[in-house]
Amino acid sequence: MCRKSMGKRILTDGTTLMWQSDCQKYTIRLSNTCFLKILEMAQAHSPNEVGTSLVGCYSDNGFEASVIDLAPLSLDSKGSRTSFYRGIAGLRNFFTKLRQTSSGKRYYVGEWHSHPGAPSFPSQTDDKNQLAIAKDTNTACPECILILIGHTLSNVDEIGVFVYSRKRGRIPLAPAHQSEDIADSRPPAVPMRN
């Protein structure tokens, strides 16, 4: 299954959306449930910006990430029409409990926030903040994800996905896509051999 985004088709299996870097080294998968939570929160706080930390996991090589949930919105977060400060109240406890309940398999992988009425492209402040997170050895997140939802805050066409690498800086990701004939067909069945 595919969805259209920015003139391209996003590869999806019905439960996740996927973006890749041009070199195809970096891949981000966003669960459909998480995507719907992002849309709901962004619309509920519009016309102000809002966001939270992303919960997920990385592949063994660190270049693929799955974003499966959102951290709660911190009570000390502040949003306006053109800026957002993601607070920290309660997040240490949230992530400590998450690591314990998931046996260390779910953790902080980045941030998301909304840009109502604006493009889903990072501002200079976004760049500065995300690079600081990636370079901070205490966060243990050298490949930090930023997901931005912009304009009308209503669909997948308005999502920008970026990786901020400790070594490589900001890396834009584009919707992973397939050609029409591949996207709309199923692979042939392979007979089992005895």
C-alpha positions in Angstrom: 0.0 0.0 0.0 1.2 3.5 -0.7 0.1 7.0 0.2 0.9 10.2 -1.8 3.2 12.7 -0.2 4.8 15.7 -1.8 4.3 14.3 -5.2 5.7 10.9 -4.2 4.2 7.8 -2.9 5.0 6.8 0.7 5.6 3.1 1.1 3.3 1.8 3.9 2.1 -1.6 5.0 -1.0 -0.1 6.4 0.4 0.3 9.9 3.6 2.3 9.2 4.8 5.1 7.0 8.4 5.2 5.8 11.0 7.8 4.8 14.6 7.3 3.5 17.6 9.5 2.9 18.7 10.0 -0.7 21.6 7.6 -0.1 19.1 5.2 1.4 21.4 4.8 4.5 18.8 6.3 6.9 15.3 4.9 7.2 12.5 6.1 9.5 9.3 4.2 10.0 6.4 5.9 11.7 3.6 3.9 13.1 0.2 4.9 11.8 -1.1 5.0 15.4 1.7 7.4 16.3 1.0 9.5 13.1 -2.6 9.9 14.1 -1.6 10.9 17.7 0.6 13.6 16.2 -2.2 14.9 14.0 -4.6 15.0 16.8 -2.3 16.8 19.2 -1.2 19.3 16.5 -4.9 20.1 15.6 -5.9 20.4 19.3 -3.3 23.0 20.0 -3.5 24.9 16.7 -2.9 27.8 16.0 0.0 27.3 18.4 2.9 25.0 18.0 3.1 21.8 20.1 5.3 18.7 20.3 6.7 15.9 22.4 9.6 13.5 22.4 9.4 10.4 20.1 9.5 6.9 21.5 10.9 4.0 19.4 14.0 1.9 18.7 16.9 1.7 16.3 18.2 -1.2 14.2 21.4 -2.8 15.3 23.4 -0.7 12.8 21.7 2.5 14.1 20.5 3.7 10.6 16.9 2.5 10.8 14.5 3.7 13.4 10.9 2.8 14.2 8.9 5.5 15.9 6.1 3.8 17.7 4.7 6.2 20.3 4.9 9.7 21.8 6.1 10.8 25.2 3.4 12.7 27.2 3.3 16.5 26.7 5.2 18.0 29.6 3.2 20.4 31.7 6.1 23.0 31.4 6.0 23.0 27.6 5.1 26.3 26.0 3.8 26.9 22.5 3.0 30.1 20.5 2.1 30.6 16.8 5.7 30.6 15.8 7.7 28.8 18.5 7.6 25.8 20.8 9.6 25.0 23.9 9.3 21.3 24.8 9.4 21.1 28.6 11.1 18.5 30.7 8.7 18.0 33.6 8.1 14.2 34.1 10.1 13.1 31.1 13.0 11.5 33.1 10.5 9.4 35.0 8.6 8.5 31.8 11.7 7.3 30.0 13.0 5.5 33.1 9.8 3.5 33.4 9.6 3.0 29.7 13.1 1.4 29.7 12.1 -0.8 32.6 8.8 -2.0 31.2 10.2 -2.6 27.7 13.4 -4.3 28.9 15.4 -1.5 27.3 13.8 -2.1 23.9 11.9 1.3 23.7 13.6 4.6 24.3 14.0 8.3 23.2 14.7 8.6 19.5 14.0 12.3 18.8 11.4 15.0 18.7 8.3 16.2 16.8 6.5 19.5 16.7 4.0 21.3 14.6 4.4 24.3 12.3 0.8 25.5 11.9 0.3 27.5 8.7 4.0 27.1 7.8 6.2 24.6 5.9 7.3 21.4 7.6 11.0 22.5 7.3 13.3 23.1 10.3 13.9 26.6 11.5 17.4 27.7 12.6 16.2 27.1 16.2 15.1 23.6 15.2 18.5 22.9 13.7 20.4 24.3 16.7 18.3 22.3 19.2 18.4 19.0 17.3 22.2 19.2 16.7 22.7 19.9 20.4 20.7 16.7 21.2 22.7 14.6 18.7 26.0 15.9 20.1 25.1 15.5 23.7 26.6 12.2 24.8 24.3 12.1 27.9 21.2 11.6 25.6 22.8 8.6 23.8 21.1 9.6 20.6 23.8 10.4 18.0 21.2 10.1 15.2 18.3 12.2 16.5 15.0 12.3 14.5 12.9 15.4 14.0 9.4 15.1 12.6 7.6 18.3 11.6 4.0 18.6 10.6 3.1 21.9 8.9 0.4 23.9 7.0 -3.1 22.6 7.8 -1.9 19.9 10.2 -4.2 17.4 8.5 -2.3 14.8 6.5 0.8 13.0 5.6 1.6 15.5 2.8 2.6 18.0 5.4 5.2 16.0 7.2 9.0 16.7 7.1 11.3 14.0 8.4 15.0 14.7 9.3 17.8 12.9 11.0 20.4 15.0 12.9 23.7 13.1 13.0 26.5 13.8 15.4 28.9 13.4 12.5 26.9 14.4 9.4 24.6 17.2 10.5 21.0 17.5 9.2 19.9 14.8 6.8 16.6 15.3 5.0 14.5 12.2 4.4 12.0 11.7 1.6 9.0 9.5 1.4 10.1 6.0 0.4 8.3 5.1 -2.7 7.8 2.5 -5.4 6.7 2.7 -9.0 3.0 2.5 -9.6 3.0 -1.0 -11.0 5.0 -2.4 -8.1 3.1 -0.5 -5.4 -0.2 -1.7 -6.5 0.6 -5.4 -7.1 1.2 -8.2 -4.8 4.3 -10.4 -5.1 3.7 -13.7 -6.7 3.2 -16.7 -4.4 6.2 -18.9 -4.1 5.3 -22.7 -3.9 6.7 -24.5 -0.8 9.1 -27.3 -1.5 9.1 -30.5 0.4 
